[in-house]
Amino acid sequence: MTRWSIGDLAKASGLTVRTLYHYDEIGLVVASERTTSGHRRYTPEDVRRLYQVRSLRQLGLSLDEVRTALSRSDSLRPIFEAQLAALTKQAQQVEALRSRLAALLDGHTTESLLSTLEMMSVYESYFTADQLDDLRSRAAALGQEAVEGLKTSWLELVKQLRQHMADGTPATDPRVVELSRQWDELGAKFTGGDPAIQAAAQRSWEENKSAISTQIGWPSDDGLVDYVNQARAAR
């Protein structure tokens, strides 16, 4: 019956001698025989187990998971289902990252990229992963054209509110109160009216006015947000 030395088996399997030594040391693939001088000799059954280990490793299982799989006398289906679920989640995360990078690179200069990265860091400090996913999904569902339209409408609101501030119009004036209502309606298009997301957005603004104001293009100290809050309270 054929026997393989560790060097021969390494060449045949494509694994390194060091890996085979490690598998032997942890009891995963142990050479069944030894020569009189103590050298390992692998039997056909050992080789068969090694190829099972290699196949499971190629599916992404850890060494502990491989050991568990090979020790099972029942179906391997639960292990493979768990691995598939993990790989699916990983693929979704990779696709989300790919989409973010593609959007980040689209039409940005180095300076604007750094600014956008700064804002991403700010938002991720205040919104949970689920909330950020919800915001991205809502924007995607609206579509780029609708999102740009909402931004235009919002900038027009900002313009009108600033004019009222310049004119000295009280925040309790019905015209300003109505503009504050429109402000909230536009915001709800992005947040879905979720109180938790709205609260997170408010906290991020209060604690990062300078960075956010630079990104959206208005001075952080012009009092506009406070003006809108006063009008909101008068509704």
C-alpha positions as CSV (number, residue, x, y, z in Angstrom):
1,M,0.0,0.0,0.0
2,T,1.3,3.5,-0.9
3,R,2.6,5.8,1.8
4,W,3.5,9.4,1.4
5,S,6.2,11.4,3.1
6,I,5.2,14.9,4.3
7,G,7.2,16.5,1.4
8,D,5.6,14.3,-1.2
9,L,2.1,15.0,0.2
10,A,2.8,18.8,0.2
11,K,3.7,18.7,-3.5
12,A,0.7,16.6,-4.4
13,S,-1.8,18.6,-2.4
14,G,-0.4,22.1,-3.1
15,L,-0.1,22.8,0.6
16,T,3.0,23.7,2.4
17,V,5.0,21.4,4.6
18,R,4.5,23.9,7.4
19,T,0.7,23.6,7.0
20,L,0.8,19.9,7.1
21,Y,2.9,20.0,10.3
22,H,0.3,22.4,11.8
23,Y,-2.5,20.1,10.9
24,D,-0.7,17.2,12.5
25,E,0.1,19.2,15.7
26,I,-3.6,20.2,16.2
27,G,-4.8,16.7,15.4
28,L,-6.7,17.7,12.3
29,V,-4.8,15.5,9.8
30,V,-2.4,13.1,11.6
31,A,0.0,10.8,9.8
32,S,-1.1,7.3,10.8
33,E,2.4,5.8,10.6
34,R,6.0,6.7,11.4
35,T,9.3,5.3,10.1
36,T,11.8,3.8,12.5
37,S,13.6,7.1,12.4
38,G,10.4,9.0,13.3
39,H,9.4,10.4,9.9
40,R,5.7,10.8,9.1
41,R,4.1,8.6,6.6
42,Y,0.6,9.3,5.3
43,T,-1.8,6.4,4.4
44,P,-4.5,6.7,1.7
45,E,-7.1,7.3,4.4
46,D,-4.9,10.2,5.8
47,V,-4.7,11.7,2.3
48,R,-8.5,11.4,1.9
49,R,-9.0,13.3,5.1
50,L,-6.5,16.0,4.0
51,Y,-8.4,16.6,0.8
52,Q,-11.7,16.8,2.8
53,V,-10.1,19.4,5.0
54,R,-8.8,21.3,2.0
55,S,-12.2,21.3,0.3
56,L,-13.9,22.6,3.5
57,R,-11.3,25.3,3.9
58,Q,-11.9,26.4,0.4
59,L,-15.6,26.9,1.3
60,G,-14.4,29.4,3.9
61,L,-14.7,27.3,7.1
62,S,-12.3,27.9,9.9
63,L,-10.1,25.1,11.2
64,D,-12.4,24.6,14.2
65,E,-15.5,24.5,11.9
66,V,-13.7,22.0,9.7
67,R,-13.0,19.8,12.7
68,T,-16.6,20.0,13.8
69,A,-17.8,19.2,10.2
70,L,-15.6,16.1,10.0
71,S,-16.6,14.9,13.4
72,R,-20.4,15.0,12.6
73,S,-22.1,11.7,12.0
74,D,-25.3,13.5,10.8
75,S,-25.9,16.0,8.0
76,L,-23.4,18.8,7.3
77,R,-26.3,20.9,6.0
78,P,-26.6,23.2,9.2
79,I,-22.8,24.0,8.9
80,F,-23.1,24.8,5.2
81,E,-26.3,26.9,5.7
82,A,-24.6,28.9,8.4
83,Q,-21.5,29.5,6.2
84,L,-23.8,30.5,3.3
85,A,-25.6,33.0,5.5
86,A,-22.2,34.5,6.6
87,L,-20.9,34.7,3.1
88,T,-24.2,36.3,1.9
89,K,-23.9,38.9,4.6
90,Q,-20.3,39.6,3.7
91,A,-21.2,39.9,0.0
92,Q,-23.9,42.5,1.0
93,Q,-21.4,44.4,3.0
94,V,-18.9,44.4,0.1
95,E,-21.6,45.6,-2.3
96,A,-22.7,48.4,0.0
97,L,-19.0,49.4,0.3
98,R,-18.6,49.2,-3.5
99,S,-21.7,51.4,-4.0
100,R,-20.5,54.0,-1.4
101,L,-17.0,54.2,-3.0
102,A,-18.5,54.6,-6.5
103,A,-20.8,57.4,-5.3
104,L,-17.9,59.0,-3.4
105,L,-15.6,59.0,-6.4
106,D,-18.3,60.3,-8.8
107,G,-17.3,63.9,-9.8
108,H,-15.4,64.6,-6.6
109,T,-12.1,66.4,-6.2
110,T,-9.6,65.5,-3.6
111,E,-10.7,68.3,-1.4
112,S,-14.4,67.4,-1.7
113,L,-13.5,63.7,-1.1
114,L,-11.9,64.6,2.2
115,S,-14.9,66.7,3.1
116,T,-17.3,63.9,2.3
117,L,-15.2,61.4,4.3
118,E,-15.3,63.7,7.3
119,M,-19.1,63.9,7.0
120,M,-19.4,60.2,6.7
121,S,-17.4,59.9,9.9
122,V,-19.7,62.4,11.6
123,Y,-22.9,60.7,10.6
124,E,-21.7,57.2,11.5
125,S,-21.0,58.5,15.0
126,Y,-24.7,59.5,15.5
127,F,-26.7,57.1,13.4
128,T,-26.8,53.4,13.9
129,A,-25.9,51.1,11.0
130,D,-29.6,50.2,10.5
131,Q,-30.5,53.9,10.5
132,L,-27.8,54.7,7.9
133,D,-29.0,51.7,5.8
134,D,-32.6,53.1,6.0
135,L,-31.5,56.5,4.9
136,R,-29.5,55.1,2.0
137,S,-32.4,52.8,1.0
138,R,-34.9,55.7,1.1
139,A,-32.6,57.9,-1.0
140,A,-32.1,55.0,-3.5
141,A,-35.9,54.4,-3.7
142,L,-36.5,58.1,-4.4
143,G,-34.0,58.1,-7.2
144,Q,-31.3,60.7,-8.0
145,E,-33.6,63.0,-9.9
146,A,-36.1,63.2,-7.0
147,V,-33.4,63.7,-4.4
148,E,-32.0,66.6,-6.4
149,G,-35.5,68.0,-6.7
150,L,-35.9,67.8,-3.0
151,K,-32.6,69.5,-2.4
152,T,-33.6,72.3,-4.7
153,S,-36.9,72.7,-2.8
154,W,-35.1,72.8,0.5
155,L,-32.6,75.4,-0.7
156,E,-35.6,77.5,-1.8
157,L,-37.0,77.2,1.7
158,V,-33.7,78.2,3.2
159,K,-33.7,81.3,0.9
160,Q,-37.2,82.3,1.9
161,L,-36.5,81.8,5.6
162,R,-33.3,83.8,5.5
163,Q,-35.2,86.6,3.8
164,H,-37.8,86.6,6.6
165,M,-35.0,86.7,9.1
166,A,-33.4,89.6,7.3
167,D,-36.7,91.4,7.3
168,G,-37.2,90.9,11.0
169,T,-40.3,88.7,10.5
170,P,-41.2,87.0,13.9
171,A,-40.8,83.3,13.9
172,T,-44.5,83.1,15.0
173,D,-45.6,84.7,11.8
174,P,-48.0,82.4,9.9
175,R,-45.8,82.6,6.8
176,V,-42.7,81.4,8.7
177,V,-44.7,78.8,10.6
178,E,-45.9,77.4,7.2
179,L,-42.3,77.3,5.9
180,S,-41.2,75.4,9.0
181,R,-43.9,72.9,8.2
182,Q,-42.7,72.5,4.7
183,W,-39.1,72.1,6.1
184,D,-40.3,69.2,8.2
185,E,-42.2,67.6,5.3
186,L,-39.1,67.7,3.1
187,G,-37.0,66.2,5.9
188,A,-39.5,63.4,6.3
189,K,-39.0,62.4,2.7
190,F,-35.5,61.4,3.8
191,T,-36.1,60.2,7.3
192,G,-39.5,58.6,6.9
193,G,-40.6,60.6,9.9
194,D,-38.6,58.3,12.2
195,P,-38.3,60.2,15.5
196,A,-35.0,58.3,16.4
197,I,-33.4,59.4,13.1
198,Q,-34.7,62.9,13.5
199,A,-33.3,63.1,17.0
200,A,-29.9,61.7,15.8
201,A,-29.8,64.3,13.0
202,Q,-30.6,67.1,15.5
203,R,-27.7,65.9,17.8
204,S,-25.3,65.7,14.9
205,W,-26.1,69.2,13.9
206,E,-25.9,70.7,17.4
207,E,-22.5,69.1,18.0
208,N,-21.0,69.4,14.5
209,K,-22.4,72.7,13.2
210,S,-19.1,73.9,11.6
211,A,-18.4,70.7,9.6
212,I,-22.0,70.2,8.5
213,S,-22.5,73.9,7.6
214,T,-19.5,73.7,5.3
215,Q,-20.8,70.6,3.6
216,I,-24.3,72.0,3.0
217,G,-23.3,75.6,2.3
218,W,-24.6,77.9,5.0
219,P,-23.0,79.6,8.0
220,S,-23.5,77.6,11.2
221,D,-24.0,80.7,13.3
222,D,-26.7,82.5,11.2
223,G,-29.5,81.3,13.6
224,L,-31.5,79.7,10.8
225,V,-32.1,76.4,12.6
226,D,-33.1,78.2,15.8
227,Y,-35.5,80.3,13.8
228,V,-37.1,77.2,12.3
229,N,-37.3,75.6,15.8
230,Q,-39.1,78.7,17.1
231,A,-41.5,78.6,14.2
232,R,-42.1,74.9,14.7
233,A,-42.9,75.5,18.4
234,A,-45.6,78.0,17.3
235,R,-47.5,75.5,15.3
